[in-house]
Amino acid sequence: AIGSARIEKARDVRGALVRLAAYLQPFTLALVAVVVLVVLSTVLGLLGPYLMGVAIDRYIAARDVAGLLHITLLMVGVYLATWLAQLGQNYIMATVAQRALRALRRDLFEHLQTLSLSFFDQRPQGELMSRLTNDIDAINQALSQNATQLVSGLLTLVGIMVMMFALNVWLALGSLLVLPLMVGLTLGVARRTRRGFRRLQMQLGRLNGLMEETLSGERVVQAFGQEAAALAAFDEANLTVREAGIQAQVFAMLIPPLMGVLSNADIAVVAGLGGWLALHGLVSVGVIATFISYARRFAEPLRQLADLYNTI
């Protein structure tokens, strides 16, 4: 519990996700296309920094203008293809998510028609409306955005580590020194953020229920002169939503700056160790530049995975 509010937890998270997956089953081919595009965009995104390192070592150091122009055009093509692949995966996933949610929303509304009058007597209508709006919107975010980020984030993490070890083992080991701290902080903040968003969703349902009851019973409120009492109850519920929202968002916004600091620390390690190795002729300047570029991207997949954890 947080404060005086009881946080409602899912009784069967795995079962809920399995039932949600059933709504995606009719779109299997589209989802396969999304996975292919995610893999393609991830591979192309990792290829860009590698080509930059090749350009520095092979063409800039040799003052080969023609070769530099050729690899520059190749890099532009790679980044353009990456953008197109990301655009395609986002469009397909958004379409799939909306079609699946249309079916889910209809099934939920149809199920409500089968419930007894005692069910509706025990629950505010506004809370049920919150299930059909706020909770569906959260599922939409998880499907249309975070689902692709999960695959992309995992592939990017694995791909960066593979490329690092392929280029230079010592620099790769140095880059991974910050990884345990990144993972630990991300999981710690994510747990607190999850509790905050659970409370926020619950309080939003309570506020919606209060507004619906007050508006539907406005004649009774005015007939008995209860406007001040209705406003006081609304202010209390509204204040609780504000506090829950601030708590959830503050913890959620902690992750980007923390990842930024750790990412900069990782870059410092790469620059220092890479400089020492370069002075001893064990690594080239282009490889160091490639590592720095990979180090800048290392924190982003962890942040995406933390966002997905919170959303689910």
C-alpha positions as CSV (number, residue, x, y, z in Angstrom):
1,A,0.0,0.0,0.0
2,I,1.0,3.6,-0.6
3,G,-0.4,6.1,1.9
4,S,-3.9,5.1,2.7
5,A,-4.7,3.6,-0.7
6,R,-4.6,-0.1,-1.4
7,I,-2.8,-0.9,-4.6
8,E,-4.6,-3.4,-6.7
9,K,-2.3,-6.0,-8.2
10,A,-3.0,-8.3,-11.1
11,R,-4.1,-11.8,-9.9
12,D,-2.6,-13.6,-12.8
13,V,-0.2,-11.5,-14.9
14,R,0.9,-14.4,-17.1
15,G,-2.7,-15.4,-17.8
16,A,-3.7,-11.8,-18.6
17,L,-0.8,-11.5,-21.1
18,V,-1.8,-14.9,-22.7
19,R,-5.4,-13.7,-23.1
20,L,-4.1,-10.4,-24.6
21,A,-1.9,-12.3,-27.0
22,A,-5.0,-14.1,-28.3
23,Y,-6.2,-10.8,-29.7
24,L,-3.0,-10.5,-31.7
25,Q,-3.1,-14.0,-33.2
26,P,-5.1,-13.0,-36.3
27,F,-2.3,-10.6,-37.2
28,T,0.6,-13.1,-37.1
29,L,1.9,-12.3,-40.5
30,A,1.9,-8.6,-39.8
31,L,3.7,-9.2,-36.5
32,V,6.3,-11.3,-38.3
33,A,6.9,-8.3,-40.7
34,V,7.3,-6.1,-37.7
35,V,10.0,-8.4,-36.2
36,V,11.8,-8.5,-39.5
37,L,11.8,-4.7,-39.8
38,V,12.9,-4.4,-36.1
39,V,15.9,-6.7,-36.8
40,L,16.7,-4.8,-40.0
41,S,16.6,-1.4,-38.3
42,T,18.7,-2.6,-35.4
43,V,21.4,-4.1,-37.6
44,L,21.5,-1.0,-39.8
45,G,21.6,1.2,-36.7
46,L,24.7,-0.7,-35.4
47,L,26.3,-0.6,-38.9
48,G,26.4,3.2,-38.9
49,P,29.0,3.7,-36.1
50,Y,31.2,0.9,-37.6
51,L,31.3,2.7,-40.9
52,M,32.3,5.9,-39.2
53,G,35.3,4.2,-37.6
54,V,36.2,2.7,-41.0
55,A,36.0,6.1,-42.6
56,I,38.4,7.6,-39.9
57,D,41.0,4.9,-40.2
58,R,40.9,4.0,-43.9
59,Y,40.0,7.3,-45.6
60,I,40.5,10.3,-43.4
61,A,43.9,9.2,-42.1
62,A,45.0,8.4,-45.8
63,R,43.4,11.7,-47.1
64,D,41.4,9.6,-49.6
65,V,38.7,12.1,-50.6
66,A,37.0,9.8,-53.1
67,G,36.8,6.9,-50.6
68,L,35.6,9.2,-47.9
69,L,32.8,10.5,-50.2
70,H,31.8,6.9,-51.1
71,I,31.6,5.7,-47.5
72,T,29.8,8.9,-46.5
73,L,27.1,8.3,-49.1
74,L,26.9,4.7,-47.9
75,M,26.4,5.9,-44.3
76,V,23.6,8.3,-45.5
77,G,21.9,5.3,-47.2
78,V,22.2,3.2,-44.1
79,Y,20.7,5.8,-41.8
80,L,17.9,6.5,-44.4
81,A,17.1,2.7,-44.6
82,T,17.1,2.6,-40.8
83,W,14.6,5.4,-40.6
84,L,12.4,3.7,-43.3
85,A,12.5,0.4,-41.4
86,Q,11.5,2.1,-38.1
87,L,8.7,4.0,-39.9
88,G,7.4,0.7,-41.4
89,Q,7.5,-1.2,-38.1
90,N,5.7,1.6,-36.2
91,Y,3.0,1.9,-38.8
92,I,2.3,-1.8,-38.9
93,M,2.4,-2.2,-35.1
94,A,0.1,0.8,-34.6
95,T,-2.4,-0.7,-37.1
96,V,-2.3,-4.1,-35.5
97,A,-2.7,-2.6,-32.0
98,Q,-5.8,-0.5,-33.0
99,R,-7.5,-3.5,-34.6
100,A,-6.8,-5.7,-31.6
101,L,-8.0,-3.1,-29.2
102,R,-11.1,-2.6,-31.2
103,A,-11.9,-6.3,-30.6
104,L,-10.9,-6.1,-27.0
105,R,-13.0,-3.0,-26.3
106,R,-16.0,-4.6,-28.0
107,D,-15.6,-7.8,-26.0
108,L,-15.3,-5.9,-22.8
109,F,-18.4,-3.8,-23.5
110,E,-20.3,-6.9,-24.5
111,H,-19.3,-8.6,-21.3
112,L,-20.6,-5.7,-19.3
113,Q,-24.0,-6.3,-20.8
114,T,-24.1,-9.8,-19.3
115,L,-23.4,-8.8,-15.7
116,S,-26.0,-8.6,-13.0
117,L,-27.5,-5.4,-11.6
118,S,-25.8,-6.1,-8.3
119,F,-22.5,-5.8,-10.0
120,F,-23.3,-2.3,-11.2
121,D,-24.8,-1.4,-7.8
122,Q,-21.4,-2.2,-6.1
123,R,-19.2,-0.3,-8.6
124,P,-19.3,3.4,-9.7
125,Q,-20.1,3.8,-13.4
126,G,-17.1,6.1,-13.7
127,E,-14.7,3.4,-12.6
128,L,-16.1,1.1,-15.2
129,M,-15.7,3.9,-17.8
130,S,-12.0,4.2,-16.7
131,R,-11.6,0.5,-17.5
132,L,-12.9,1.2,-21.0
133,T,-10.8,4.3,-21.5
134,N,-7.7,4.7,-19.3
135,D,-6.8,1.0,-19.0
136,I,-7.4,0.4,-22.8
137,D,-5.1,3.4,-23.5
138,A,-2.4,1.8,-21.4
139,I,-2.7,-1.4,-23.3
140,N,-2.5,0.6,-26.5
141,Q,0.8,2.1,-25.4
142,A,2.2,-1.2,-24.5
143,L,1.3,-2.8,-27.9
144,S,1.9,0.0,-30.3
145,Q,5.1,1.4,-28.8
146,N,6.7,-0.7,-26.1
147,A,6.3,-4.1,-27.8
148,T,8.7,-3.1,-30.6
149,Q,11.0,-1.4,-28.2
150,L,11.4,-4.7,-26.3
151,V,12.7,-6.6,-29.3
152,S,14.7,-3.6,-30.5
153,G,16.2,-3.0,-27.1
154,L,17.3,-6.6,-26.5
155,L,18.7,-6.9,-30.0
156,T,20.6,-3.6,-29.7
157,L,22.1,-4.6,-26.3
158,V,23.3,-7.9,-27.7
159,G,24.4,-6.4,-31.0
160,I,26.5,-3.6,-29.3
161,M,28.2,-6.1,-27.1
162,V,29.0,-8.4,-30.0
163,M,30.4,-5.6,-32.1
164,M,32.4,-4.3,-29.2
165,F,34.1,-7.6,-28.5
166,A,34.7,-8.2,-32.2
167,L,36.5,-4.8,-32.4
168,N,38.6,-4.9,-29.2
169,V,38.2,-7.1,-26.2
170,W,39.9,-4.8,-23.7
171,L,37.8,-1.8,-24.7
172,A,34.7,-4.0,-24.6
173,L,35.4,-5.1,-21.0
174,G,36.1,-1.5,-20.0
175,S,32.7,-0.4,-21.5
176,L,30.8,-3.1,-19.5
177,L,32.1,-1.9,-16.2
178,V,29.2,0.5,-15.9
179,L,26.6,-2.1,-17.0
180,P,25.8,-3.7,-13.6
181,L,25.2,-0.2,-12.1
182,M,22.9,0.7,-15.0
183,V,20.9,-2.4,-14.7
184,G,20.6,-2.1,-10.9
185,L,19.5,1.5,-10.9
186,T,17.1,0.9,-13.8
187,L,15.4,-2.0,-11.9
188,G,15.3,-0.2,-8.6
189,V,13.7,3.0,-10.1
190,A,11.3,0.9,-12.3
191,R,9.9,-0.9,-9.2
192,R,9.0,2.3,-7.5
193,T,7.6,3.8,-10.8
194,R,5.4,0.7,-11.2
195,R,3.8,1.2,-7.8
196,G,3.3,4.9,-8.5
197,F,1.5,4.2,-11.8
198,R,-0.7,1.5,-10.2
199,R,-1.8,4.0,-7.6
200,L,-2.4,6.7,-10.4
201,Q,-4.6,4.3,-12.4
202,M,-6.7,3.4,-9.3
203,Q,-7.2,7.1,-8.3
204,L,-8.1,8.0,-11.9
205,G,-10.9,5.4,-11.7
206,R,-12.1,6.8,-8.4
207,L,-12.1,10.4,-9.8
208,N,-14.0,9.3,-12.9
209,G,-16.5,7.5,-10.8
210,L,-17.0,10.6,-8.6
211,M,-17.5,12.9,-11.7
212,E,-19.9,10.5,-13.3
213,E,-22.0,10.1,-10.2
214,T,-22.1,13.9,-9.6
215,L,-23.0,14.8,-13.1
216,S,-25.7,12.1,-13.5
217,G,-27.2,13.2,-10.1
218,E,-26.8,16.9,-10.6
219,R,-30.5,17.6,-10.1
220,V,-30.4,15.9,-6.7
221,V,-27.2,17.8,-5.8
222,Q,-28.8,21.1,-6.6
223,A,-32.2,20.2,-5.1
224,F,-30.5,19.5,-1.7
225,G,-27.9,22.3,-1.9
226,Q,-25.0,19.9,-2.0
227,E,-22.9,21.9,-4.5
228,A,-20.2,22.8,-1.9
229,A,-20.0,19.2,-0.7
230,A,-19.7,17.8,-4.2
231,L,-16.9,20.4,-5.0
232,A,-15.1,19.4,-1.8
233,A,-15.2,15.7,-2.7
234,F,-14.0,16.5,-6.2
235,D,-11.1,18.6,-4.9
236,E,-10.0,15.9,-2.6
237,A,-10.1,13.2,-5.3
238,N,-8.5,15.6,-7.8
239,L,-5.7,16.4,-5.3
240,T,-5.1,12.6,-4.8
241,V,-4.8,12.1,-8.5
242,R,-2.3,15.0,-8.8
243,E,-0.1,13.6,-6.0
244,A,-0.2,10.1,-7.4
245,G,0.7,11.5,-10.9
246,I,3.6,13.6,-9.5
247,Q,5.0,10.6,-7.6
248,A,4.7,8.3,-10.6
249,Q,6.1,10.8,-13.1
250,V,9.0,11.9,-10.9
251,F,10.3,8.4,-10.5
252,A,9.7,7.8,-14.2
253,M,11.8,10.9,-15.1
254,L,14.6,9.8,-12.9
255,I,15.7,7.1,-15.4
256,P,16.8,9.4,-18.3
257,P,19.2,11.6,-16.3
258,L,20.6,8.6,-14.4
259,M,21.2,6.8,-17.7
260,G,22.7,10.0,-19.1
261,V,25.2,10.3,-16.2
262,L,26.2,6.6,-16.4
263,S,26.4,6.8,-20.2
264,N,28.8,9.8,-19.9
265,A,30.8,7.8,-17.3
266,D,31.0,4.9,-19.8
267,I,32.2,7.3,-22.5
268,A,34.9,8.6,-20.1
269,V,36.1,5.0,-19.4
270,V,36.2,4.3,-23.2
271,A,38.0,7.5,-24.0
272,G,40.6,7.0,-21.2
273,L,41.2,3.3,-21.8
274,G,41.1,3.8,-25.6
275,G,43.6,6.7,-25.4
276,W,46.0,4.5,-23.3
277,L,45.7,1.6,-25.8
278,A,46.2,4.0,-28.8
279,L,49.4,5.3,-27.3
280,H,50.7,1.8,-27.1
281,G,49.6,1.1,-30.7
282,L,46.9,-1.5,-29.7
283,V,43.9,0.3,-31.1
284,S,43.1,2.8,-33.8
285,V,41.4,6.2,-33.5
286,G,38.5,4.9,-35.6
287,V,37.8,2.0,-33.3
288,I,37.8,4.4,-30.3
289,A,35.3,6.7,-32.1
290,T,33.1,3.6,-32.9
291,F,33.2,2.5,-29.2
292,I,32.2,6.0,-28.1
293,S,29.3,6.0,-30.4
294,Y,28.2,2.6,-29.1
295,A,28.7,3.7,-25.5
296,R,26.3,6.6,-26.2
297,R,23.6,4.2,-27.3
298,F,24.2,1.6,-24.6
299,A,21.8,3.3,-22.0
300,E,18.9,3.8,-24.4
301,P,17.8,0.1,-24.6
302,L,17.9,-0.2,-20.8
303,R,15.6,2.8,-20.5
304,Q,13.2,1.3,-23.1
305,L,13.1,-2.0,-21.2
306,A,12.4,-0.1,-18.0
307,D,9.5,1.8,-19.7
308,L,8.1,-1.5,-21.0
309,Y,8.3,-3.0,-17.5
310,N,6.4,0.0,-16.1
311,T,3.7,-0.1,-18.8
312,I,3.0,-3.9,-18.4
